[in-house]
Amino acid sequence: MKKANLITREGWNAMEQELKFLWKDERPRVTQAVQEAAALGDRSENAEYIYGKKRLREIDRRVRFLSKRMEQIRIVEPDPRQEGKVYFGAWVELESEAGDLVTYRLVGPDEFNVREGKISIDSPLARALLGKQVDDEVVVRTPESEQLYYINQIRYKAE
């Protein structure tokens, strides 16, 4: 399944901040540490040198990934016409059949974090929520089960 090329403004800012940190702060610091470790002589048994080189490869790989990904994704700003319905970027308060309340925000695949209540627009729950309104019932089918939720609230601004 192809992942969505969408991101919220907050997600974009976080990616941009990580890219700047890696390129302007972390990489120069690690490069300096590698140069200092290399000056100590035998590199084959120099743990600081070996670790530093490995860390530089990790940083470069992440910088390449972020740069390439940021060229592919599109920032989606909330549109006033979306009010009252669930679309990308919405915070949705759901109530389970057991009466448990949870709030999720529908975000791009590059920024999802379930612990923070951010779910990918590509997830089964998000797909089931798209286009729904307050008081709608939503049935989410997963490989293991089927769950029923009620939509209590939809908003596009953080509280």
Number of C-alpha atoms within 10 A of each C-alpha: 4 5 12 16 16 22 27 21 15 12 18 20 12 13 19 15 12 16 21 13 13 18 16 11 11 16 20 13 14 18 16 12 17 19 13 13 18 17 11 10 11 10 13 9 9 14 11 15 24 15 14 22 17 12 17 19 13 13 18 15 11 16 19 13 12 17 13 11 14 17 9 11 16 16 15 16 12 17 11 8 7 15 14 16 19 26 25 25 26 24 22 25 18 24 19 15 11 8 10 9 14 13 16 22 27 28 29 27 19 19 19 19 14 11 8 10 15 20 22 26 25 16 16 14 20 20 15 16 24 16 12 16 19 16 13 12 18 19 15 16 13 11 5 6 7 9 13 14 23 19 21 17 18 23 19 21 9 7 5
